[in-house]
């Protein structure tokens, strides 16, 4: 055992890792929530006539989900950047 050294991460490093894990969990939850809301919107649109279902699917597929995913990725990678939460808010509108 001579010459071996066990390095433990400092408290600051551990706290930073916990913040990253928490941020990832929040971002993942947001994407899941947005996808669930999009699925509910499609089901509700499907209870009406078929043209509305196609229109709702197009709007959700082209606008809502890309904004949610882009906002989530930006928020996860650069939390200080206000663009990420803005994209997330637009996706919920």
HELIX and SHEET records of a PDB file:
HELIX    1   1 UNK A   11  UNK A   46  1                                  36    
HELIX    2   2 UNK A   50  UNK A   59  1                                  10    
HELIX    3   3 UNK A   60  UNK A   64  3                                   5    
HELIX    4   4 UNK A   65  UNK A   77  1                                  13    
HELIX    5   5 UNK A   82  UNK A   92  1                                  11    
END                                                                             
